[in-house]
Protein backbone atom coordinates (compact mmCIF):
# COMPACT_ATOMS: atom_id res chain seq x y z
CA UNK A 1 0.00 0.00 0.00
CA UNK A 2 1.32 3.43 -0.92
CA UNK A 3 1.02 6.54 1.25
CA UNK A 4 1.59 10.13 0.27
CA UNK A 5 1.79 13.63 1.71
CA UNK A 6 0.93 17.13 0.56
CA UNK A 7 3.59 19.82 0.67
CA UNK A 8 3.09 23.60 0.77
CA UNK A 9 5.69 25.51 -1.23
CA UNK A 10 6.22 29.20 -1.83
CA UNK A 11 5.44 30.55 -5.29
CA UNK A 12 9.16 31.16 -5.87
CA UNK A 13 10.16 27.59 -4.94
CA UNK A 14 12.58 25.80 -7.22
CA UNK A 15 11.58 23.46 -9.99
CA UNK A 16 13.28 20.68 -8.03
CA UNK A 17 10.72 20.78 -5.19
CA UNK A 18 7.83 20.96 -7.66
CA UNK A 19 9.09 17.90 -9.51
CA UNK A 20 9.63 15.94 -6.26
CA UNK A 21 6.11 16.81 -5.12
CA UNK A 22 4.64 15.69 -8.44
CA UNK A 23 6.54 12.39 -8.26
CA UNK A 24 5.26 11.75 -4.74
CA UNK A 25 1.71 12.19 -5.97
CA UNK A 26 1.89 10.28 -9.19
CA UNK A 27 3.81 7.35 -7.82
CA UNK A 28 0.99 6.50 -5.44
CA UNK A 29 -2.07 6.39 -7.62
CA UNK A 30 -2.42 6.73 -11.37
CA UNK A 31 -6.11 7.56 -10.94
CA UNK A 32 -5.60 10.91 -9.31
CA UNK A 33 -5.10 14.36 -10.69
CA UNK A 34 -2.84 16.81 -8.84
CA UNK A 35 -3.03 20.54 -9.46
CA UNK A 36 -0.78 23.31 -8.26
CA UNK A 37 -2.35 26.78 -8.01
CA UNK A 38 -0.01 29.78 -7.89
CA UNK A 39 -0.93 33.29 -6.80
CA UNK A 40 1.35 35.62 -8.79
CA UNK A 41 -0.16 38.79 -7.30
CA UNK A 42 1.07 40.72 -4.30
CA UNK A 43 -2.11 40.36 -2.28
CA UNK A 44 -4.08 37.53 -0.70
CA UNK A 45 -6.97 36.05 -2.66
CA UNK A 46 -10.11 34.85 -0.90
CA UNK A 47 -12.84 32.57 -2.28
CA UNK A 48 -11.14 32.39 -5.66
CA UNK A 49 -13.00 30.19 -8.13
CA UNK A 50 -10.83 27.72 -10.05
CA UNK A 51 -12.18 26.40 -13.36
CA UNK A 52 -10.87 23.12 -14.81
CA UNK A 53 -12.22 21.84 -18.16
CA UNK A 54 -13.94 18.49 -17.67
CA UNK A 55 -12.08 17.31 -20.75
CA UNK A 56 -8.84 17.60 -18.79
CA UNK A 57 -10.29 15.76 -15.80
CA UNK A 58 -11.41 12.95 -18.08
CA UNK A 59 -7.94 12.68 -19.61
CA UNK A 60 -6.42 12.29 -16.14
CA UNK A 61 -9.03 10.14 -14.39
CA UNK A 62 -10.78 8.36 -17.25
CA UNK A 63 -14.47 8.29 -18.05
CA UNK A 64 -16.70 8.26 -14.97
CA UNK A 65 -19.57 10.11 -13.29
CA UNK A 66 -18.09 13.55 -12.71
CA UNK A 67 -20.47 14.11 -9.80
CA UNK A 68 -18.62 11.32 -7.94
CA UNK A 69 -15.39 13.13 -7.36
CA UNK A 70 -13.19 14.00 -4.39
CA UNK A 71 -11.43 17.37 -4.32
CA UNK A 72 -9.06 17.65 -1.37
CA UNK A 73 -6.48 20.17 -0.16
CA UNK A 74 -3.13 19.77 1.61
CA UNK A 75 -4.81 19.36 4.99
CA UNK A 76 -6.91 16.44 3.67
CA UNK A 77 -10.02 18.64 3.85
CA UNK A 78 -12.73 18.00 1.26
CA UNK A 79 -13.42 21.03 -0.89
CA UNK A 80 -16.93 21.65 -2.28
CA UNK A 81 -17.00 21.47 -6.05
CA UNK A 82 -19.47 21.86 -8.90
CA UNK A 83 -19.91 20.60 -12.45
CA UNK A 84 -21.26 23.39 -14.67
CA UNK A 85 -23.57 23.32 -17.66
CA UNK A 86 -20.73 24.42 -19.95
CA UNK A 87 -18.36 21.59 -19.04
CA UNK A 88 -16.22 22.91 -16.19
CA UNK A 89 -15.20 21.68 -12.77
CA UNK A 90 -15.37 24.50 -10.20
CA UNK A 91 -13.92 24.73 -6.73
CA UNK A 92 -12.75 27.62 -4.55
CA UNK A 93 -9.60 28.26 -2.56
CA UNK A 94 -8.04 30.93 -0.35
CA UNK A 95 -4.41 31.63 -1.22
CA UNK A 96 -1.88 34.06 0.18
CA UNK A 97 0.13 36.52 -1.90
CA UNK A 98 2.85 34.87 -4.02
CA UNK A 99 2.03 31.47 -2.54
CA UNK A 100 1.05 28.09 -3.97
CA UNK A 101 -1.59 25.52 -3.08
CA UNK A 102 -1.88 21.87 -4.07
CA UNK A 103 -5.23 20.24 -4.84
CA UNK A 104 -5.84 16.53 -5.48
CA UNK A 105 -8.73 15.13 -7.54
CA UNK A 106 -9.73 11.47 -7.53
CA UNK A 107 -12.76 9.28 -8.03
CA UNK A 108 -15.08 8.98 -5.05
CA UNK A 109 -18.66 8.28 -4.09
CA UNK A 110 -21.20 11.04 -4.54
CA UNK A 111 -20.83 13.84 -1.97
CA UNK A 112 -23.34 16.64 -1.46
CA UNK A 113 -22.26 20.10 -0.33
CA UNK A 114 -24.22 22.97 1.14
CA UNK A 115 -24.93 25.56 -1.51
CA UNK A 116 -23.73 29.15 -1.20
CA UNK A 117 -25.53 30.40 -4.32
CA UNK A 118 -29.12 30.22 -5.53
CA UNK A 119 -31.27 31.40 -8.44
CA UNK A 120 -34.99 30.93 -9.04
CA UNK A 121 -37.92 32.06 -11.16
CA UNK A 122 -40.42 33.41 -8.62
CA UNK A 123 -43.63 32.68 -10.47
CA UNK A 124 -45.70 33.25 -7.33
CA UNK A 125 -44.51 36.90 -7.15
CA UNK A 126 -45.44 38.24 -10.58
CA UNK A 127 -42.63 36.32 -12.35
CA UNK A 128 -39.66 37.88 -10.57
CA UNK A 129 -36.30 36.28 -11.12
CA UNK A 130 -34.06 36.41 -8.03
CA UNK A 131 -30.50 35.27 -7.36
CA UNK A 132 -28.06 35.45 -4.48
CA UNK A 133 -24.93 34.15 -2.81
CA UNK A 134 -23.66 34.30 0.76
CA UNK A 135 -22.96 38.06 0.41
CA UNK A 136 -25.51 39.77 -1.85
CA UNK A 137 -28.90 39.30 -3.55
CA UNK A 138 -30.63 40.69 -6.65
CA UNK A 139 -33.78 40.40 -8.72
CA UNK A 140 -35.15 41.34 -12.14
CA UNK A 141 -38.81 41.78 -12.99
CA UNK A 142 -40.75 39.38 -15.19
CA UNK A 143 -43.70 39.51 -17.58
CA UNK A 144 -46.53 39.19 -15.05
CA UNK A 145 -45.49 42.43 -13.31
CA UNK A 146 -45.60 44.55 -16.45
CA UNK A 147 -49.43 45.04 -16.55
CA UNK A 148 -49.33 46.03 -12.86
CA UNK A 149 -46.32 48.35 -12.56
CA UNK A 150 -45.43 49.05 -16.19
CA UNK A 151 -42.28 47.94 -18.00
CA UNK A 152 -38.97 47.60 -16.15
CA UNK A 153 -35.79 45.73 -17.01
CA UNK A 154 -33.48 47.22 -14.39
CA UNK A 155 -31.66 45.26 -11.69
CA UNK A 156 -32.93 45.43 -8.11
CA UNK A 157 -30.70 44.96 -5.03
CA UNK A 158 -31.72 43.14 -1.88
CA UNK A 159 -29.40 44.31 0.87
CA UNK A 160 -28.23 41.28 2.83
CA UNK A 161 -26.42 41.12 6.16
CA UNK A 162 -26.40 37.37 6.61
CA UNK A 163 -24.51 34.57 4.89
CA UNK A 164 -27.71 32.49 4.85
CA UNK A 165 -29.59 32.14 1.55
CA UNK A 166 -32.74 34.19 2.06
CA UNK A 167 -34.65 34.42 -1.24
CA UNK A 168 -37.23 31.73 -0.51
CA UNK A 169 -37.71 32.83 3.09
CA UNK A 170 -38.18 36.51 2.28
CA UNK A 171 -40.66 35.83 -0.52
CA UNK A 172 -42.62 33.35 1.57
CA UNK A 173 -42.83 35.71 4.54
CA UNK A 174 -43.75 38.70 2.41
CA UNK A 175 -46.42 36.94 0.35
CA UNK A 176 -47.99 35.38 3.46
CA UNK A 177 -48.08 38.72 5.27
CA UNK A 178 -45.78 37.44 8.00
CA UNK A 179 -42.93 39.90 7.38
CA UNK A 180 -42.33 42.45 4.62
CA UNK A 181 -38.97 42.26 2.87
CA UNK A 182 -39.08 46.06 2.73
CA UNK A 183 -38.31 46.06 6.47
CA UNK A 184 -35.14 44.79 8.13
CA UNK A 185 -35.95 41.90 10.47
CA UNK A 186 -32.32 41.09 11.19
CA UNK A 187 -31.14 39.76 7.82
CA UNK A 188 -31.46 42.85 5.61
CA UNK A 189 -34.16 44.30 3.35
CA UNK A 190 -35.16 45.54 -0.09
CA UNK A 191 -34.87 49.33 0.00
CA UNK A 192 -33.59 49.87 -3.55
CA UNK A 193 -35.91 51.62 -6.03
CA UNK A 194 -35.75 50.72 -9.73
CA UNK A 195 -38.85 51.89 -11.65
CA UNK A 196 -38.19 52.60 -15.34
CA UNK A 197 -34.43 52.70 -14.90
CA UNK A 198 -31.37 50.46 -15.30
CA UNK A 199 -31.39 50.01 -11.53
CA UNK A 200 -28.18 48.64 -10.03
CA UNK A 201 -26.25 47.84 -13.18
CA UNK A 202 -28.58 47.06 -16.07
CA UNK A 203 -27.42 47.77 -19.64
CA UNK A 204 -29.11 49.30 -22.67
CA UNK A 205 -28.12 50.78 -26.05
CA UNK A 206 -27.09 54.45 -25.66
CA UNK A 207 -27.47 56.29 -28.94
CA UNK A 208 -28.15 59.91 -29.78
CA UNK A 209 -27.66 60.69 -26.07
CA UNK A 210 -30.65 58.51 -25.21
CA UNK A 211 -31.08 55.17 -23.47
CA UNK A 212 -33.15 52.62 -25.36
CA UNK A 213 -34.69 50.56 -22.59
CA UNK A 214 -36.20 47.16 -23.19
CA UNK A 215 -39.14 45.82 -21.20
CA UNK A 216 -39.50 42.89 -18.79
CA UNK A 217 -37.89 39.58 -19.75
CA UNK A 218 -40.17 37.12 -21.56
CA UNK A 219 -38.48 33.80 -20.74
CA UNK A 220 -35.89 32.44 -18.35
CA UNK A 221 -33.71 29.36 -17.93
CA UNK A 222 -31.60 28.25 -14.96
CA UNK A 223 -28.32 26.76 -16.20
CA UNK A 224 -26.46 26.15 -12.93
CA UNK A 225 -27.60 26.31 -9.32
CA UNK A 226 -24.81 25.91 -6.79
CA UNK A 227 -23.11 25.05 -4.64
CA UNK A 228 -20.43 27.44 -5.95
CA UNK A 229 -22.05 29.18 -8.93
CA UNK A 230 -25.57 29.88 -10.11
CA UNK A 231 -26.12 30.83 -13.75
CA UNK A 232 -29.28 31.72 -15.66
CA UNK A 233 -30.34 33.22 -18.96
CA UNK A 234 -33.04 35.82 -19.59
CA UNK A 235 -34.54 36.44 -23.03
CA UNK A 236 -36.20 39.73 -23.95
CA UNK A 237 -38.43 40.82 -26.79
CA UNK A 238 -36.58 42.28 -29.76
CA UNK A 239 -35.56 45.87 -29.05
CA UNK A 240 -36.22 48.60 -31.60
CA UNK A 241 -33.36 51.12 -31.73
CA UNK A 242 -33.72 53.86 -34.32
CA UNK A 243 -35.77 51.56 -36.53
CA UNK A 244 -33.40 48.57 -36.21
CA UNK A 245 -34.39 45.52 -34.20
CA UNK A 246 -31.95 43.68 -31.94
CA UNK A 247 -32.51 40.36 -30.14
CA UNK A 248 -31.48 40.87 -26.50
CA UNK A 249 -30.42 38.27 -23.93
CA UNK A 250 -28.68 38.41 -20.56
CA UNK A 251 -26.66 35.53 -19.12
CA UNK A 252 -26.01 36.20 -15.45
CA UNK A 253 -23.95 34.25 -12.93
CA UNK A 254 -22.91 34.66 -9.33
CA UNK A 255 -20.10 32.89 -7.46
CA UNK A 256 -19.94 32.20 -3.74
CA UNK A 257 -18.09 34.81 -1.71
CA UNK A 258 -18.38 37.61 -4.30
CA UNK A 259 -19.97 41.04 -3.90
CA UNK A 260 -20.44 41.18 -7.69
CA UNK A 261 -22.59 39.32 -10.18
CA UNK A 262 -21.30 38.66 -13.70
CA UNK A 263 -23.46 39.81 -16.62
CA UNK A 264 -23.02 38.93 -20.28
CA UNK A 265 -25.28 41.18 -22.33
CA UNK A 266 -25.90 40.07 -25.92
CA UNK A 267 -27.46 41.87 -28.86
CA UNK A 268 -27.91 39.67 -31.89
CA UNK A 269 -28.26 40.96 -35.44
CA UNK A 270 -25.68 43.64 -34.69
CA UNK A 271 -23.79 44.64 -37.82
CA UNK A 272 -20.72 46.60 -36.83
CA UNK A 273 -20.65 48.30 -33.44
CA UNK A 274 -23.35 49.85 -31.31
CA UNK A 275 -22.85 52.03 -28.26
CA UNK A 276 -24.22 50.67 -24.99
CA UNK A 277 -24.18 51.82 -21.38
CA UNK A 278 -24.51 50.14 -18.01
CA UNK A 279 -25.87 52.41 -15.32
CA UNK A 280 -26.43 52.97 -11.63
CA UNK A 281 -29.42 55.06 -10.63
CA UNK A 282 -28.33 58.49 -9.39
CA UNK A 283 -30.49 59.76 -6.55
CA UNK A 284 -31.19 63.22 -5.25
CA UNK A 285 -29.27 63.99 -2.11
CA UNK A 286 -25.74 63.69 -0.81
CA UNK A 287 -24.14 61.05 -3.03
CA UNK A 288 -20.66 60.52 -4.42
CA UNK A 289 -19.05 58.88 -7.47
CA UNK A 290 -15.65 57.27 -8.02
CA UNK A 291 -14.70 56.56 -11.64
CA UNK A 292 -11.48 54.78 -12.63
CA UNK A 293 -10.25 53.15 -15.85
CA UNK A 294 -12.45 50.08 -15.60
CA UNK A 295 -14.86 50.60 -12.72
CA UNK A 296 -17.44 53.05 -11.40
CA UNK A 297 -18.57 53.21 -7.76
CA UNK A 298 -21.63 55.08 -6.57
CA UNK A 299 -22.45 55.82 -2.93
CA UNK A 300 -26.21 55.93 -2.36
CA UNK A 301 -27.52 58.83 -0.27
CA UNK A 302 -28.73 57.85 3.18
CA UNK A 303 -32.38 56.83 3.41
CA UNK A 304 -34.68 56.37 6.38
CA UNK A 305 -33.80 52.66 6.41
CA UNK A 306 -30.23 52.19 5.16
CA UNK A 307 -26.92 54.02 5.02
CA UNK A 308 -23.49 53.37 3.57
CA UNK A 309 -24.57 51.43 0.49
CA UNK A 310 -21.98 51.38 -2.29
CA UNK A 311 -22.77 50.13 -5.80
CA UNK A 312 -20.28 49.24 -8.51
CA UNK A 313 -19.86 48.52 -12.20
CA UNK A 314 -16.67 46.80 -13.34
CA UNK A 315 -15.61 46.25 -16.94
CA UNK A 316 -12.65 43.83 -17.25
CA UNK A 317 -11.69 45.36 -20.61
CA UNK A 318 -12.44 48.93 -19.61
CA UNK A 319 -15.01 51.34 -21.01
CA UNK A 320 -14.89 54.50 -23.16
CA UNK A 321 -16.29 57.13 -20.85
CA UNK A 322 -18.64 57.90 -18.00
CA UNK A 323 -21.60 60.22 -18.19
CA UNK A 324 -24.71 61.24 -16.31
CA UNK A 325 -27.93 60.79 -18.26
CA UNK A 326 -31.33 62.15 -17.17
CA UNK A 327 -34.76 61.60 -18.67
CA UNK A 328 -38.44 61.63 -17.75
CA UNK A 329 -41.07 58.91 -17.88
CA UNK A 330 -44.40 60.57 -17.28
CA UNK A 331 -43.94 62.82 -14.27
CA UNK A 332 -40.99 60.83 -12.89
CA UNK A 333 -37.42 61.90 -13.55
CA UNK A 334 -34.63 59.30 -13.71
CA UNK A 335 -30.90 59.86 -13.69
CA UNK A 336 -27.97 57.46 -14.07
CA UNK A 337 -24.23 57.41 -13.60
CA UNK A 338 -23.24 55.37 -16.64
CA UNK A 339 -20.21 53.60 -18.08
CA UNK A 340 -20.35 53.75 -21.88
CA UNK A 341 -18.66 51.23 -24.16
CA UNK A 342 -18.78 49.73 -27.65
CA UNK A 343 -20.56 46.46 -28.32
CA UNK A 344 -19.94 44.13 -31.26
CA UNK A 345 -22.69 41.80 -30.11
CA UNK A 346 -21.65 40.87 -26.57
CA UNK A 347 -20.38 42.75 -23.52
CA UNK A 348 -19.32 41.09 -20.26
CA UNK A 349 -19.14 43.12 -17.07
CA UNK A 350 -19.83 42.91 -13.33
CA UNK A 351 -22.28 44.71 -11.07
CA UNK A 352 -22.85 44.57 -7.33
CA UNK A 353 -22.79 46.35 -4.02
CA UNK A 354 -21.44 46.54 -0.50
CA UNK A 355 -23.29 47.59 2.65
CA UNK A 356 -21.68 48.71 5.89
CA UNK A 357 -24.31 46.95 7.98
CA UNK A 358 -23.12 43.61 6.57
CA UNK A 359 -19.97 44.25 8.59
CA UNK A 360 -17.35 44.50 5.84
CA UNK A 361 -17.27 47.95 4.20
CA UNK A 362 -17.24 50.88 6.59
CA UNK A 363 -16.93 53.53 3.89
CA UNK A 364 -16.57 54.01 0.13
CA UNK A 365 -12.77 53.77 0.38
CA UNK A 366 -13.02 50.27 1.86
CA UNK A 367 -15.40 49.20 -0.91
CA UNK A 368 -13.15 50.69 -3.58
CA UNK A 369 -10.24 48.69 -2.19
CA UNK A 370 -12.31 45.53 -2.68
CA UNK A 371 -13.30 46.50 -6.24
CA UNK A 372 -9.70 47.37 -7.11
CA UNK A 373 -8.46 43.97 -5.93
CA UNK A 374 -11.33 42.25 -7.76
CA UNK A 375 -10.25 44.05 -10.93
CA UNK A 376 -6.60 43.09 -10.44
CA UNK A 377 -7.62 39.47 -9.87
CA UNK A 378 -9.30 39.43 -13.28
CA UNK A 379 -6.25 40.96 -14.94
CA UNK A 380 -3.80 38.61 -13.19
CA UNK A 381 -5.62 35.29 -12.72
CA UNK A 382 -4.31 32.48 -10.57
CA UNK A 383 -1.99 30.10 -12.40
CA UNK A 384 -3.24 26.53 -12.61
CA UNK A 385 -0.55 23.90 -13.33
CA UNK A 386 -1.17 20.19 -13.87
CA UNK A 387 1.49 18.14 -12.08
CA UNK A 388 0.63 14.70 -13.44
C-alpha angles and dihedrals in degrees: 000000000000125000128194142186137213119234128202113217132181118252090249094052118134125265087245094067092045091053093047090050092050091050091051090054100042096044091062105051130005090199096069133086119214121199130189116206118199126196106210094179127094096240137064118265121215128196092358113179115227118202121202120181110242087225089067092047090052091051090054102038104024128235114324143125102298090206088067098070137125119217112186136174133216092279091056090250117148113240120211112244139181138207110219131213091247096056106267136130111223130195134152133229140179113226132178125233114288091356135124134226130197122218126187125206124194141152116279143154118283113287125190122211132197110259122239095186134053140178130182144167104238099209092166091062102055094287099299117170113215133182137176149161133201091289112034143014136206143176141196125204123250138210099276092061095055097079089049105044103011126247121328132161099168125120119255124208125218107200108225129192098175133072090222118104104251109173098100094041095049094047093046093049094045096047092046092049092242097118132352116232087217088074127064110242094173102292102065136268148236107262099143118112120212112163114152094344140098088257115196100353111332119152133223138164111277111203133152088009090297134111115231103209122197123212132245118316115267101204139015139195130191110219102175132010114187165237088171105002136023119198131181140167128224123197122203134194114268111282121228111218115177091331095313121109123221127188107229129202135165124206109193130184137176128198127207115266096020128122089204135068120213118234127192108192116196131192113186124202090038111151109194119338133328127192116242135176135204113207147194117209111253113216132203112257139047104339134145138208132209116192123183134165096286108008142054124201124194125192111211117225114251116271132194089266109031141029136183098034114159122191127195145194118197126188113192091204096039130243136252103243147330125242142167114238124190130187141155131240107191106313094336121097120209128193132185139193100220140191109212124205143157121263126202091183104303136046124184120199142142133245132183148116148239128217126199092218089064085069101243113081115047095177143357091273091060091049092048089053089056093048092047092053091045088054093048090049090058092048094046107032124191114272115242115200126184110221099188 
